[in-house]
Amino acid sequence: METVRELVIKAKEGDTTAFSELYQQVYKDMYRYSYYMLENRQEAEDIVSDTVMEVYQDIGKLRENEKFRAWVFKILSNKCRKRRKQLAEKNLSLDDEAVNHDLKTVNEYEKEQDLKRAFEDLTPEERNLVSMAVFGGYKSREIGELMNMKAATVRSKISRAFAKMQKRMEVQL
């Protein structure tokens, strides 16, 4: 199995199979991240598609080959933030009530809605940090590098965000 660095080098040379392998390593996390940031399945799919196209076209601009994942999530994060702003300006609802409703019990659905509301109560920065940690799988050091913060600051902000969510969830019960 080739390393990320080797795959990126090949992808930069135009090897579509190498790019496909890189994509396979990140697409699930990309979708999860964008879904939780935008709270809409279609919007998430669109943003992931846009991001993949941009990454494919601009892979030659990646300076540190081993940081492919971080680079992709930085692009995805920026696209999600811009799209949330556009949607907020248009006052469009980001609720996607049809998400597997038929497959869930009422109790599971209510818990999910409570969690979504608690997540939505976070500031945009808190949502971004929590999403990168939970859905992107980033460590505080990596998030700090991407967000130009100290790792300790990232950890404390994430901890406060989780506490805020937990408090909101307790109020719901």
Rosetta constraint file for C-alpha pairs under 8 A:
AtomPair CA 2 CA 6 HARMONIC 6.06 0.50
AtomPair CA 2 CA 7 HARMONIC 6.47 0.50
AtomPair CA 3 CA 7 HARMONIC 6.27 0.50
AtomPair CA 4 CA 8 HARMONIC 6.05 0.50
AtomPair CA 4 CA 22 HARMONIC 7.07 0.50
AtomPair CA 4 CA 65 HARMONIC 7.30 0.50
AtomPair CA 4 CA 66 HARMONIC 5.84 0.50
AtomPair CA 4 CA 68 HARMONIC 7.35 0.50
AtomPair CA 5 CA 9 HARMONIC 6.29 0.50
AtomPair CA 5 CA 65 HARMONIC 4.97 0.50
AtomPair CA 5 CA 66 HARMONIC 4.72 0.50
AtomPair CA 6 CA 10 HARMONIC 6.35 0.50
AtomPair CA 7 CA 11 HARMONIC 6.03 0.50
AtomPair CA 7 CA 18 HARMONIC 5.12 0.50
AtomPair CA 7 CA 19 HARMONIC 6.94 0.50
AtomPair CA 7 CA 21 HARMONIC 7.56 0.50
AtomPair CA 7 CA 22 HARMONIC 6.83 0.50
AtomPair CA 8 CA 12 HARMONIC 6.01 0.50
AtomPair CA 8 CA 18 HARMONIC 7.11 0.50
AtomPair CA 8 CA 19 HARMONIC 7.12 0.50
AtomPair CA 8 CA 22 HARMONIC 7.56 0.50
AtomPair CA 8 CA 59 HARMONIC 7.87 0.50
AtomPair CA 8 CA 65 HARMONIC 5.83 0.50
AtomPair CA 8 CA 66 HARMONIC 7.77 0.50
AtomPair CA 8 CA 68 HARMONIC 7.40 0.50
AtomPair CA 9 CA 13 HARMONIC 6.48 0.50
AtomPair CA 9 CA 65 HARMONIC 7.06 0.50
AtomPair CA 10 CA 14 HARMONIC 6.58 0.50
AtomPair CA 10 CA 15 HARMONIC 5.38 0.50
AtomPair CA 10 CA 18 HARMONIC 6.05 0.50
AtomPair CA 10 CA 19 HARMONIC 7.83 0.50
AtomPair CA 11 CA 15 HARMONIC 4.64 0.50
AtomPair CA 11 CA 16 HARMONIC 6.22 0.50
AtomPair CA 11 CA 17 HARMONIC 7.73 0.50
AtomPair CA 11 CA 18 HARMONIC 5.33 0.50
AtomPair CA 11 CA 19 HARMONIC 5.07 0.50
AtomPair CA 11 CA 59 HARMONIC 7.44 0.50
AtomPair CA 12 CA 59 HARMONIC 6.00 0.50
AtomPair CA 12 CA 60 HARMONIC 5.32 0.50
AtomPair CA 15 CA 19 HARMONIC 6.55 0.50
AtomPair CA 16 CA 20 HARMONIC 6.04 0.50
AtomPair CA 17 CA 21 HARMONIC 6.29 0.50
AtomPair CA 18 CA 22 HARMONIC 6.34 0.50
AtomPair CA 19 CA 23 HARMONIC 6.15 0.50
AtomPair CA 19 CA 56 HARMONIC 7.49 0.50
AtomPair CA 20 CA 24 HARMONIC 6.16 0.50
AtomPair CA 21 CA 25 HARMONIC 6.56 0.50
AtomPair CA 22 CA 26 HARMONIC 6.94 0.50
AtomPair CA 23 CA 27 HARMONIC 5.72 0.50
AtomPair CA 23 CA 52 HARMONIC 7.90 0.50
AtomPair CA 24 CA 28 HARMONIC 7.91 0.50
AtomPair CA 26 CA 30 HARMONIC 6.05 0.50
AtomPair CA 26 CA 69 HARMONIC 6.94 0.50
AtomPair CA 27 CA 31 HARMONIC 6.15 0.50
AtomPair CA 27 CA 48 HARMONIC 7.94 0.50
AtomPair CA 28 CA 32 HARMONIC 6.22 0.50
AtomPair CA 29 CA 33 HARMONIC 5.92 0.50
AtomPair CA 29 CA 135 HARMONIC 5.77 0.50
AtomPair CA 29 CA 136 HARMONIC 5.51 0.50
AtomPair CA 30 CA 34 HARMONIC 6.14 0.50
AtomPair CA 30 CA 48 HARMONIC 6.52 0.50
AtomPair CA 30 CA 73 HARMONIC 7.21 0.50
AtomPair CA 30 CA 76 HARMONIC 7.41 0.50
AtomPair CA 30 CA 135 HARMONIC 7.98 0.50
AtomPair CA 30 CA 136 HARMONIC 7.19 0.50
AtomPair CA 31 CA 35 HARMONIC 5.92 0.50
AtomPair CA 31 CA 44 HARMONIC 6.23 0.50
AtomPair CA 31 CA 45 HARMONIC 6.74 0.50
AtomPair CA 31 CA 48 HARMONIC 6.30 0.50
AtomPair CA 32 CA 36 HARMONIC 6.21 0.50
AtomPair CA 32 CA 135 HARMONIC 6.01 0.50
AtomPair CA 33 CA 37 HARMONIC 6.19 0.50
AtomPair CA 33 CA 131 HARMONIC 5.86 0.50
AtomPair CA 33 CA 132 HARMONIC 7.17 0.50
AtomPair CA 33 CA 135 HARMONIC 5.36 0.50
AtomPair CA 33 CA 136 HARMONIC 6.46 0.50
AtomPair CA 34 CA 38 HARMONIC 5.90 0.50
AtomPair CA 34 CA 39 HARMONIC 7.80 0.50
AtomPair CA 34 CA 44 HARMONIC 4.95 0.50
AtomPair CA 34 CA 45 HARMONIC 7.93 0.50
AtomPair CA 34 CA 47 HARMONIC 7.12 0.50
AtomPair CA 34 CA 48 HARMONIC 7.19 0.50
AtomPair CA 34 CA 76 HARMONIC 7.48 0.50
AtomPair CA 34 CA 77 HARMONIC 7.79 0.50
AtomPair CA 34 CA 80 HARMONIC 6.41 0.50
AtomPair CA 35 CA 39 HARMONIC 5.08 0.50
AtomPair CA 35 CA 40 HARMONIC 5.89 0.50
AtomPair CA 35 CA 41 HARMONIC 6.00 0.50
AtomPair CA 35 CA 43 HARMONIC 7.59 0.50
AtomPair CA 35 CA 44 HARMONIC 4.86 0.50
AtomPair CA 35 CA 45 HARMONIC 7.96 0.50
AtomPair CA 36 CA 40 HARMONIC 7.91 0.50
AtomPair CA 36 CA 131 HARMONIC 7.22 0.50
AtomPair CA 37 CA 80 HARMONIC 6.62 0.50
AtomPair CA 37 CA 81 HARMONIC 7.98 0.50
AtomPair CA 37 CA 84 HARMONIC 7.89 0.50
AtomPair CA 37 CA 127 HARMONIC 7.12 0.50
AtomPair CA 37 CA 128 HARMONIC 7.40 0.50
AtomPair CA 37 CA 131 HARMONIC 7.40 0.50
AtomPair CA 38 CA 43 HARMONIC 6.70 0.50
AtomPair CA 38 CA 44 HARMONIC 6.41 0.50
AtomPair CA 38 CA 80 HARMONIC 6.81 0.50
AtomPair CA 38 CA 83 HARMONIC 7.87 0.50
AtomPair CA 38 CA 84 HARMONIC 6.36 0.50
AtomPair CA 38 CA 94 HARMONIC 6.57 0.50
AtomPair CA 39 CA 43 HARMONIC 8.00 0.50
AtomPair CA 39 CA 44 HARMONIC 7.66 0.50
AtomPair CA 39 CA 94 HARMONIC 5.60 0.50
AtomPair CA 39 CA 95 HARMONIC 6.07 0.50
AtomPair CA 39 CA 96 HARMONIC 6.55 0.50
AtomPair CA 40 CA 44 HARMONIC 6.10 0.50
AtomPair CA 40 CA 94 HARMONIC 5.76 0.50
AtomPair CA 40 CA 95 HARMONIC 6.27 0.50
AtomPair CA 40 CA 96 HARMONIC 5.20 0.50
AtomPair CA 41 CA 45 HARMONIC 6.23 0.50
AtomPair CA 41 CA 96 HARMONIC 7.03 0.50
AtomPair CA 41 CA 99 HARMONIC 7.97 0.50
AtomPair CA 42 CA 46 HARMONIC 6.17 0.50
AtomPair CA 43 CA 47 HARMONIC 6.13 0.50
AtomPair CA 44 CA 48 HARMONIC 6.14 0.50
AtomPair CA 45 CA 49 HARMONIC 6.17 0.50
AtomPair CA 46 CA 50 HARMONIC 6.15 0.50
AtomPair CA 47 CA 51 HARMONIC 6.02 0.50
AtomPair CA 47 CA 76 HARMONIC 7.30 0.50
AtomPair CA 47 CA 79 HARMONIC 6.74 0.50
AtomPair CA 47 CA 80 HARMONIC 6.87 0.50
AtomPair CA 48 CA 52 HARMONIC 6.10 0.50
AtomPair CA 48 CA 76 HARMONIC 7.10 0.50
AtomPair CA 49 CA 53 HARMONIC 6.25 0.50
AtomPair CA 50 CA 54 HARMONIC 6.25 0.50
AtomPair CA 51 CA 55 HARMONIC 6.02 0.50
AtomPair CA 51 CA 72 HARMONIC 7.58 0.50
AtomPair CA 51 CA 75 HARMONIC 6.66 0.50
AtomPair CA 51 CA 76 HARMONIC 5.85 0.50
AtomPair CA 51 CA 79 HARMONIC 7.52 0.50
AtomPair CA 52 CA 56 HARMONIC 6.00 0.50
AtomPair CA 53 CA 57 HARMONIC 6.20 0.50
AtomPair CA 54 CA 58 HARMONIC 5.91 0.50
AtomPair CA 55 CA 59 HARMONIC 5.45 0.50
AtomPair CA 55 CA 72 HARMONIC 6.80 0.50
AtomPair CA 58 CA 62 HARMONIC 7.46 0.50
AtomPair CA 62 CA 68 HARMONIC 7.37 0.50
AtomPair CA 62 CA 71 HARMONIC 7.43 0.50
AtomPair CA 64 CA 68 HARMONIC 7.48 0.50
AtomPair CA 67 CA 71 HARMONIC 6.19 0.50
AtomPair CA 68 CA 72 HARMONIC 6.17 0.50
AtomPair CA 69 CA 73 HARMONIC 6.24 0.50
AtomPair CA 70 CA 74 HARMONIC 6.11 0.50
AtomPair CA 70 CA 142 HARMONIC 7.84 0.50
AtomPair CA 70 CA 146 HARMONIC 7.43 0.50
AtomPair CA 71 CA 75 HARMONIC 6.42 0.50
AtomPair CA 72 CA 76 HARMONIC 6.15 0.50
AtomPair CA 73 CA 77 HARMONIC 5.75 0.50
AtomPair CA 73 CA 136 HARMONIC 7.73 0.50
AtomPair CA 74 CA 78 HARMONIC 6.25 0.50
AtomPair CA 74 CA 146 HARMONIC 7.02 0.50
AtomPair CA 75 CA 79 HARMONIC 6.28 0.50
AtomPair CA 76 CA 80 HARMONIC 6.11 0.50
AtomPair CA 77 CA 81 HARMONIC 6.14 0.50
AtomPair CA 77 CA 128 HARMONIC 7.60 0.50
AtomPair CA 78 CA 82 HARMONIC 6.21 0.50
AtomPair CA 79 CA 83 HARMONIC 6.08 0.50
AtomPair CA 80 CA 84 HARMONIC 6.07 0.50
AtomPair CA 81 CA 85 HARMONIC 6.29 0.50
AtomPair CA 82 CA 86 HARMONIC 6.26 0.50
AtomPair CA 83 CA 87 HARMONIC 6.12 0.50
AtomPair CA 84 CA 88 HARMONIC 5.99 0.50
AtomPair CA 85 CA 89 HARMONIC 6.15 0.50
AtomPair CA 86 CA 90 HARMONIC 6.37 0.50
AtomPair CA 87 CA 91 HARMONIC 6.05 0.50
AtomPair CA 87 CA 92 HARMONIC 5.45 0.50
AtomPair CA 87 CA 93 HARMONIC 7.75 0.50
AtomPair CA 87 CA 94 HARMONIC 7.81 0.50
AtomPair CA 88 CA 92 HARMONIC 6.30 0.50
AtomPair CA 97 CA 101 HARMONIC 7.30 0.50
AtomPair CA 100 CA 104 HARMONIC 6.70 0.50
AtomPair CA 101 CA 109 HARMONIC 7.04 0.50
AtomPair CA 104 CA 108 HARMONIC 5.93 0.50
AtomPair CA 104 CA 109 HARMONIC 5.99 0.50
AtomPair CA 105 CA 109 HARMONIC 6.19 0.50
AtomPair CA 106 CA 110 HARMONIC 6.11 0.50
AtomPair CA 107 CA 111 HARMONIC 6.24 0.50
AtomPair CA 108 CA 112 HARMONIC 6.17 0.50
AtomPair CA 109 CA 113 HARMONIC 6.18 0.50
AtomPair CA 110 CA 114 HARMONIC 6.11 0.50
AtomPair CA 111 CA 115 HARMONIC 6.17 0.50
AtomPair CA 112 CA 116 HARMONIC 6.13 0.50
AtomPair CA 113 CA 117 HARMONIC 6.12 0.50
AtomPair CA 114 CA 118 HARMONIC 6.14 0.50
AtomPair CA 114 CA 169 HARMONIC 6.33 0.50
AtomPair CA 114 CA 172 HARMONIC 6.77 0.50
AtomPair CA 115 CA 119 HARMONIC 6.08 0.50
AtomPair CA 115 CA 165 HARMONIC 7.69 0.50
AtomPair CA 115 CA 169 HARMONIC 6.78 0.50
AtomPair CA 116 CA 120 HARMONIC 6.03 0.50
AtomPair CA 117 CA 121 HARMONIC 6.20 0.50
AtomPair CA 118 CA 122 HARMONIC 6.99 0.50
AtomPair CA 118 CA 164 HARMONIC 7.80 0.50
AtomPair CA 118 CA 165 HARMONIC 4.95 0.50
AtomPair CA 118 CA 166 HARMONIC 7.74 0.50
AtomPair CA 118 CA 168 HARMONIC 5.62 0.50
AtomPair CA 118 CA 169 HARMONIC 6.41 0.50
AtomPair CA 119 CA 127 HARMONIC 6.74 0.50
AtomPair CA 119 CA 165 HARMONIC 6.38 0.50
AtomPair CA 120 CA 127 HARMONIC 7.59 0.50
AtomPair CA 121 CA 165 HARMONIC 7.73 0.50
AtomPair CA 122 CA 126 HARMONIC 5.62 0.50
AtomPair CA 122 CA 127 HARMONIC 5.79 0.50
AtomPair CA 122 CA 161 HARMONIC 6.76 0.50
AtomPair CA 122 CA 164 HARMONIC 7.62 0.50
AtomPair CA 122 CA 165 HARMONIC 7.56 0.50
AtomPair CA 123 CA 127 HARMONIC 6.16 0.50
AtomPair CA 124 CA 128 HARMONIC 6.12 0.50
AtomPair CA 125 CA 129 HARMONIC 6.20 0.50
AtomPair CA 126 CA 130 HARMONIC 6.04 0.50
AtomPair CA 126 CA 157 HARMONIC 7.02 0.50
AtomPair CA 126 CA 158 HARMONIC 6.80 0.50
AtomPair CA 126 CA 161 HARMONIC 5.99 0.50
AtomPair CA 127 CA 131 HARMONIC 5.90 0.50
AtomPair CA 128 CA 132 HARMONIC 6.08 0.50
AtomPair CA 129 CA 133 HARMONIC 6.21 0.50
AtomPair CA 129 CA 143 HARMONIC 7.37 0.50
AtomPair CA 129 CA 154 HARMONIC 7.45 0.50
AtomPair CA 129 CA 157 HARMONIC 7.87 0.50
AtomPair CA 129 CA 158 HARMONIC 6.39 0.50
AtomPair CA 130 CA 134 HARMONIC 5.86 0.50
AtomPair CA 130 CA 135 HARMONIC 7.90 0.50
AtomPair CA 130 CA 158 HARMONIC 6.02 0.50
AtomPair CA 130 CA 161 HARMONIC 7.41 0.50
AtomPair CA 130 CA 162 HARMONIC 7.94 0.50
AtomPair CA 131 CA 135 HARMONIC 5.19 0.50
AtomPair CA 131 CA 136 HARMONIC 6.45 0.50
AtomPair CA 132 CA 136 HARMONIC 4.50 0.50
AtomPair CA 132 CA 137 HARMONIC 6.36 0.50
AtomPair CA 132 CA 138 HARMONIC 5.84 0.50
AtomPair CA 132 CA 143 HARMONIC 7.11 0.50
AtomPair CA 133 CA 137 HARMONIC 5.02 0.50
AtomPair CA 133 CA 138 HARMONIC 4.83 0.50
AtomPair CA 133 CA 139 HARMONIC 6.37 0.50
AtomPair CA 133 CA 140 HARMONIC 7.39 0.50
AtomPair CA 133 CA 143 HARMONIC 7.65 0.50
AtomPair CA 134 CA 138 HARMONIC 7.51 0.50
AtomPair CA 138 CA 142 HARMONIC 5.97 0.50
AtomPair CA 138 CA 143 HARMONIC 6.21 0.50
AtomPair CA 139 CA 143 HARMONIC 6.29 0.50
AtomPair CA 140 CA 144 HARMONIC 5.91 0.50
AtomPair CA 140 CA 151 HARMONIC 5.03 0.50
AtomPair CA 140 CA 152 HARMONIC 7.46 0.50
AtomPair CA 140 CA 154 HARMONIC 5.76 0.50
AtomPair CA 140 CA 155 HARMONIC 5.98 0.50
AtomPair CA 141 CA 145 HARMONIC 6.32 0.50
AtomPair CA 141 CA 150 HARMONIC 7.33 0.50
AtomPair CA 141 CA 151 HARMONIC 4.65 0.50
AtomPair CA 141 CA 154 HARMONIC 7.92 0.50
AtomPair CA 142 CA 146 HARMONIC 6.36 0.50
AtomPair CA 142 CA 151 HARMONIC 7.81 0.50
AtomPair CA 143 CA 147 HARMONIC 5.95 0.50
AtomPair CA 143 CA 149 HARMONIC 7.81 0.50
AtomPair CA 143 CA 151 HARMONIC 7.38 0.50
AtomPair CA 143 CA 154 HARMONIC 7.11 0.50
AtomPair CA 144 CA 148 HARMONIC 5.43 0.50
AtomPair CA 144 CA 149 HARMONIC 4.42 0.50
AtomPair CA 144 CA 150 HARMONIC 5.31 0.50
AtomPair CA 144 CA 151 HARMONIC 5.09 0.50
AtomPair CA 144 CA 153 HARMONIC 7.94 0.50
AtomPair CA 144 CA 154 HARMONIC 6.16 0.50
AtomPair CA 145 CA 149 HARMONIC 6.53 0.50
AtomPair CA 145 CA 150 HARMONIC 7.68 0.50
AtomPair CA 149 CA 153 HARMONIC 6.45 0.50
AtomPair CA 149 CA 154 HARMONIC 6.65 0.50
AtomPair CA 150 CA 154 HARMONIC 6.41 0.50
AtomPair CA 151 CA 155 HARMONIC 6.23 0.50
AtomPair CA 152 CA 156 HARMONIC 6.21 0.50
AtomPair CA 153 CA 157 HARMONIC 6.09 0.50
AtomPair CA 154 CA 158 HARMONIC 6.06 0.50
AtomPair CA 155 CA 159 HARMONIC 6.02 0.50
AtomPair CA 156 CA 160 HARMONIC 6.12 0.50
AtomPair CA 157 CA 161 HARMONIC 6.10 0.50
AtomPair CA 158 CA 162 HARMONIC 6.16 0.50
AtomPair CA 159 CA 163 HARMONIC 6.20 0.50
AtomPair CA 160 CA 164 HARMONIC 6.06 0.50
AtomPair CA 161 CA 165 HARMONIC 6.19 0.50
AtomPair CA 162 CA 166 HARMONIC 6.04 0.50
AtomPair CA 163 CA 167 HARMONIC 6.09 0.50
AtomPair CA 164 CA 168 HARMONIC 6.23 0.50
AtomPair CA 165 CA 169 HARMONIC 6.11 0.50
AtomPair CA 166 CA 170 HARMONIC 6.18 0.50
AtomPair CA 167 CA 171 HARMONIC 6.36 0.50
AtomPair CA 168 CA 172 HARMONIC 6.44 0.50
AtomPair CA 169 CA 173 HARMONIC 6.60 0.50
